């Protein structure tokens, strides 16, 4: 039986194999649904949001906390549904109801010692998974309503995932200077440079082949968003897992540690892609 370092290396190789296998199977299906759009796309994203919300509240349960799991998951999915239809009024209404529900619900709880934690963590979980995750729907809506921009739906995912890929491979080969080792021992400045390189080159190729309305400056700024915001999203999720003292939130995606682990970079970076598109590209492509 292998022990120590050999065990760790064997586990890492196994995780890498399942990670690649899952990516090969999942990514084409994911992008095909994105291309098709309509209700299959909506239900896919709502399913992803629902699973992420459940995983987040499961994380809190591992901390021996008792958030409003069912209400939190439902509110996250409904929030994504409302964002799909771009309804600001119903968004305000849902958030208002959520705050009232979790605060009034605390009046009935016997354990009054952690009321603030339960209320805050439930509300944060909905915003973290439902609101940030719902921007995947907003990006698709933007792509559908602006001339020549339908192809843009692929750009954020390409650049963010290539940033992850570049950071992983170059960090594994050359990573010596760690960013925040107490949170994520594997994240290095060398990996950050690799992520920037991979993201920029993939974005540049995308621009040349399918999006001539973009500029090199656009790709540079979007690469910075993909790398820096994506890294922050990854580190935030790692910090939460470390706080809960667990390595993988779930085994829903083998080798990835769960759906939330796969989309942690997306949750932070993709909303900024969306606002970049709205503020800086809409006038050029509408």
N, C-alpha and C positions, 0 to 999 in steps of 0.2 A: 504493500500500500504506500502511495506517494505521500510525502509530508512536506510541510514548510513551503519553500520557494517553488519546488517542483509541482506541488499541488496548485499553487497560485497560477503558475504558467499554464498548466493543463486547463484550469478553469477559464482563464482568459482566452485561450485558443478555442475552447468550446463555445464561449459566449460570442466570439468573433464569427465563428461558423454559423451559429444560429442568427446572429445579427445580419450577416450578408444574405442568408437564405430567406429571412423574413423580408428584407428590403427588396430582393429580386421578385418575390411573390406579391408584396403589398404595393410598392410604388407604382408599377404599371396600372394596376387596378385603380388605385387612388387617382392617378392622372387621367385615366379614361373617364371616370365618373365626373371629374372636373370639366373635361372637355364636353361631355354630354350636357351637363348642367341640369336645370329643371328640378323636379322633385327627388330623383335619385341622389343628386348632389346635396340637396337640402337635408335629406334623411341621413346621408353619410356623415355630414358635418355635425348634425344634431346628435348622432350616435357617438361620435368622437367626443363631443362636449360632455355628453352624459357620462361616458366612461371616465373621462378626466376628472369630472366632478366627484364621481364615486371614489376614485383613487385618492383624491385629495382628502375627502372626509374619512376615508379608511386610514390615511396617514395620521389624522387627528385621533382616531380611535386607538392607534398604536401608542399615542401619548397619554392614554387613559382619559381622554376628553370625550364629551358627549355632545357634539354639535348636532344641529337639526339635519340629519343626513338626507332623509326623503325630501324634505322641503328644499334643501340646498340643491340636490340633483335636479328636481323638477324646475326650480327657479332658473337654474343655469341653462337647461334645455329650452325653456320658454323664452328666456332672454335672447338666445340665439335665433329662435323662430321669429321673434319680433324684429330683430335686426335684419333678418332676411327681407322683410317687408318694409324696412326703413321707416318704422313708426316711432317717432320720438315721443309722442304722447303716451303710447302704451309702455314704452321703456320707462318713463318717469313713473307711471302708474305701478308697474311691476316692482320697481325698486322701493317705492313707497310702501306697498303691501308687504314686501319682504321684511323691511325694517320693523314695521308694526308687528308682524307675525312673530319674529324672533324675540323682540323685546317684551311683548305681552306674554308670549309663551314662557318666558323666564319666571313670571309671577306664579306659575303653577309648579315649578320645579322645586323639589324638596331640598336639594343641595344648592344653597344660595351663595356658596363660597367662590364660585367661578362664573358667575353670571356674565360679567363683562367679557371674559374669554370666550364663552359659548356664543354670545351674540356677535362679537367681532369676528371670530373665526368663521362662522357660517356666512356672514355677509361678505367677508373677504374671499371665501371660497367661490361664491357665485360670481363676483367681479373677476377673479383670477381666471376661472375656467370659462364661464359663460360670456362675459363681456370681452375679454381679450380673445378668446377662441372664436367669438362671433365675427371678428374681423375677417376670418376666412370667407365668410358669406358676403361681407361688404366688398372685398376685393373682387369677388366673382360678379357682384352687381355692377361695380364700376366697369369691369371689362365688357359687360353686356350692353351698357348704355352709352358707351363712347366709341365713336368711329375709329377703326383700325387698332383698337386697344384690346380686342378679345384675347390676343396672344399674351397679354400681360399677366394673365392668371397664373402662368407657369413660372414667370420670372422670380417672384419671391421665394418659392419653394426650391427652385434650382439653386439660387445664390445662397440661401440659408443652409440647405443640405450640403452643398459643395463646400461651404465654409466649415461645417462640421467635419466633413470628410478630410479636407486639407489639414485641419487642426489635429485630427486623430492620427493621420499617417505621419505627418512631419513631426508632430509632438512625440509620437512613439519612437521615431528614429533619432531625433536630435534634441528632444526636450530636456533641458538642464535647469533652466531658471523658472521656478514655479511661480504662479500668479498668486493664488491663495491656497497654499497646501493644506491648511487646517480644514478647509471645506472640500476641495477637490485636488487630491495629490497629483492627478494626471495632467491637469491643465497647466500649460507652460507658455511663456512668451514666444518661444520658437514655434509652437503650435498655432499661436495667434497669427504670426506672420504667414504660416502655411495656409491658414484659413483665409486670410486676406488675399493671398495669391490665387488660390483655387476659386474663390468667389468672384474676384475681378476678372479672371480669364474666362470663366464660364459665362459671366454677364456680358463680356465683350463679344464672345462668340454668338450669344443669343442676339445681341444688337445687330451684328453683321448679317446674320441669317434671316431674322424675322422681325426686327424692330428698328428700322432705320430712323424712326422719329426720336429715338433716344440718342444721347451724346455720350462721349467718353466721360465727361464730368458727371453726368447722371449715374453711370455705372460705378464711378469712383465713390460717390456718396452712398449709393445703395450697397456697395461692398462694405463700407464702414458700418452701415446699419446692420447688415447681415452678420458681421463678425462681432461687433461690440455689443449690440443689443442681444444677439443670439447667445453670446458668452454669458451675459448677465442673466438671461433666462435660465441657462443651464446651471449656473452657480446658485441661483435662488432655489431651484428645485433640489440641487444637491445639499444645500444648507438645511432645507426642510427634512430631507431624508436622514441627514446626519443627526438632526435634532430628535427625530423619532427613532433613531438607532436601527434603521433598516436599510438594506442594500437595494432591493427591488420592491417597488410598490405592488406590482402584480406580474403575472406571467402571461398576460393577454397577448403580448407580442414577444415571442421567445428571443432572447438575446438583447432586448432593449430595456427590460426592467419595467415595462408597462407603457400604456399609451401616453401618459403624462411625461414620461421620460423621453419618448420619441418626439413629442411636440413642445417640450419646454423652451427650446430656442424659438420655435415658431410663435409662441404666445407673446414673446417680447418683441421680436423683430418684425413680424408681419404687419402688426398695426402701424408701425412707423413707415413701412413700405406703402401702405394704403394712404396715409396722410401725405407722403411725398408725392404719390400719384395725383392726389386731389389738388394739392397746393402748387405743384410745379409742372405737372404734365397735362393736366386737363385742358388748358388753353391751347396746347399744341396739337392735341389729337381729337378734340371734340368737333 
